Amino acid sequence: MSSPRRPPVGGQARAERTRNAVIDETVRCILEEGFAPPSVRHITDRAGVTW
């Protein structure tokens, strides 16, 4: 039996927010612009994070 997942703290929480923002913007790019491979730079700019 596994224990419940603990909420992320500190750097883990920030990393999770960044990861979620990048995933969300990747999906938005594909939906809005099609599946031509969007660049990482384009996605991170839209997500408001640095690469």
C-alpha positions in Angstrom: 0.0 0.0 0.0 1.5 3.4 -1.0 1.3 6.5 1.2 -0.5 9.6 -0.1 1.6 11.9 -2.2 2.9 14.8 -0.2 2.4 18.3 -1.7 5.5 19.7 -3.3 7.4 22.2 -1.3 10.0 24.9 -2.2 11.8 24.2 -5.5 9.6 21.2 -6.2 6.5 23.4 -6.2 8.1 25.9 -8.5 9.3 23.1 -10.9 5.8 21.7 -11.0 4.3 25.0 -11.8 6.8 25.6 -14.6 6.3 22.1 -16.0 2.5 22.6 -15.9 2.8 26.0 -17.7 5.0 24.5 -20.4 2.6 21.5 -20.9 -0.4 23.9 -21.1 1.2 26.2 -23.6 2.4 23.2 -25.7 -1.2 22.0 -26.0 -2.4 25.5 -26.8 0.2 25.9 -29.5 -0.8 22.7 -31.1 -4.5 23.5 -30.9 -4.0 27.1 -32.2 -1.2 26.6 -34.7 -1.4 23.0 -35.8 1.0 20.2 -35.2 4.0 21.6 -37.1 6.6 21.1 -34.4 6.6 24.3 -32.3 10.0 25.4 -31.1 10.9 25.2 -27.4 11.6 28.9 -27.5 8.1 29.7 -28.8 6.5 27.5 -26.1 8.6 28.9 -23.2 7.9 32.5 -24.4 4.2 31.8 -24.3 4.4 30.1 -21.0 6.4 33.0 -19.5 9.4 30.9 -18.5 13.0 30.9 -19.5 14.9 28.1 -21.3 
